Amino acid sequence: MYQFILSLVGVLILAIGATLGYFARQSIARKRADTIEITLRKKITQVKKDADEITSRAKEKAIQIIEKTKRDVASQRRELFSAERLLLKRQ
């Protein structure tokens, strides 16, 4: 009878330990998930900020290229008109 009670106590302690272990593991997993989620949110925020900065720089560069191209076209037109005037004067 003593062994039966001892075995029953052992099984109860094992069940309680398994239950506590399960809940402890769930708690740790939730904390890690929260930590990972926070880290990912920070990374997403940083990536969005970097993307906005890159987009802004690209827009500025595009505007500079467009302005330079407009100046070059205007310069070439002036040269072309000048050459046309010279040709018309010679005729």
CYANA upper distance limits for C-alpha pairs under 8 A (distance plus 0.5 A):
  1 MET  CA      5 ILE  CA      6.88
  2 TYR  CA      6 LEU  CA      6.62
  3 GLN  CA      7 SER  CA      6.43
  4 PHE  CA      8 LEU  CA      6.53
  5 ILE  CA      9 VAL  CA      6.58
  6 LEU  CA     10 GLY  CA      6.62
  7 SER  CA     11 VAL  CA      6.64
  8 LEU  CA     12 LEU  CA      6.65
  9 VAL  CA     13 ILE  CA      6.56
 10 GLY  CA     14 LEU  CA      6.55
 11 VAL  CA     15 ALA  CA      6.59
 12 LEU  CA     16 ILE  CA      6.59
 13 ILE  CA     17 GLY  CA      6.45
 14 LEU  CA     18 ALA  CA      6.53
 15 ALA  CA     19 THR  CA      6.61
 16 ILE  CA     20 LEU  CA      6.58
 17 GLY  CA     21 GLY  CA      6.40
 18 ALA  CA     22 TYR  CA      6.52
 19 THR  CA     23 PHE  CA      6.81
 20 LEU  CA     24 ALA  CA      6.51
 21 GLY  CA     25 ARG  CA      6.53
 22 TYR  CA     26 GLN  CA      6.71
 23 PHE  CA     27 SER  CA      6.62
 24 ALA  CA     28 ILE  CA      6.71
 25 ARG  CA     29 ALA  CA      6.52
 26 GLN  CA     30 ARG  CA      6.64
 27 SER  CA     31 LYS  CA      6.79
 28 ILE  CA     32 ARG  CA      6.67
 29 ALA  CA     33 ALA  CA      6.52
 30 ARG  CA     34 ASP  CA      6.60
 31 LYS  CA     35 THR  CA      6.65
 32 ARG  CA     36 ILE  CA      6.52
 33 ALA  CA     37 GLU  CA      6.46
 34 ASP  CA     38 ILE  CA      6.60
 35 THR  CA     39 THR  CA      6.67
 36 ILE  CA     40 LEU  CA      6.57
 37 GLU  CA     41 ARG  CA      6.61
 38 ILE  CA     42 LYS  CA      6.75
 39 THR  CA     43 LYS  CA      6.74
 40 LEU  CA     44 ILE  CA      6.53
 41 ARG  CA     45 THR  CA      6.61
 42 LYS  CA     46 GLN  CA      6.68
 43 LYS  CA     47 VAL  CA      6.54
 44 ILE  CA     48 LYS  CA      6.60
 45 THR  CA     49 LYS  CA      6.68
 46 GLN  CA     50 ASP  CA      6.60
 47 VAL  CA     51 ALA  CA      6.50
 48 LYS  CA     52 ASP  CA      6.61
 49 LYS  CA     53 GLU  CA      6.73
 50 ASP  CA     54 ILE  CA      6.63
 51 ALA  CA     55 THR  CA      6.53
 52 ASP  CA     56 SER  CA      6.54
 53 GLU  CA     57 ARG  CA      6.69
 54 ILE  CA     58 ALA  CA      6.57
 55 THR  CA     59 LYS  CA      6.65
 56 SER  CA     60 GLU  CA      6.78
 57 ARG  CA     61 LYS  CA      6.61
 58 ALA  CA     62 ALA  CA      6.55
 59 LYS  CA     63 ILE  CA      6.65
 60 GLU  CA     64 GLN  CA      6.75
 61 LYS  CA     65 ILE  CA      6.69
 62 ALA  CA     66 ILE  CA      6.62
 63 ILE  CA     67 GLU  CA      6.61
 64 GLN  CA     68 LYS  CA      6.60
 65 ILE  CA     69 THR  CA      6.54
 66 ILE  CA     70 LYS  CA      6.64
 67 GLU  CA     71 ARG  CA      6.75
 68 LYS  CA     72 ASP  CA      6.63
 69 THR  CA     73 VAL  CA      6.56
 70 LYS  CA     74 ALA  CA      6.59
 71 ARG  CA     75 SER  CA      6.59
 72 ASP  CA     76 GLN  CA      6.61
 73 VAL  CA     77 ARG  CA      6.61
 74 ALA  CA     78 ARG  CA      6.74
 75 SER  CA     79 GLU  CA      6.78
 76 GLN  CA     80 LEU  CA      6.54
 77 ARG  CA     81 PHE  CA      6.55
 78 ARG  CA     82 SER  CA      6.54
 79 GLU  CA     83 ALA  CA      6.63
 80 LEU  CA     84 GLU  CA      6.62
 81 PHE  CA     85 ARG  CA      6.63
 82 SER  CA     86 LEU  CA      6.83
 83 ALA  CA     87 LEU  CA      6.76
 84 GLU  CA     88 LEU  CA      6.61
 85 ARG  CA     89 LYS  CA      6.61
 86 LEU  CA     90 ARG  CA      6.84
 87 LEU  CA     91 GLN  CA      6.95
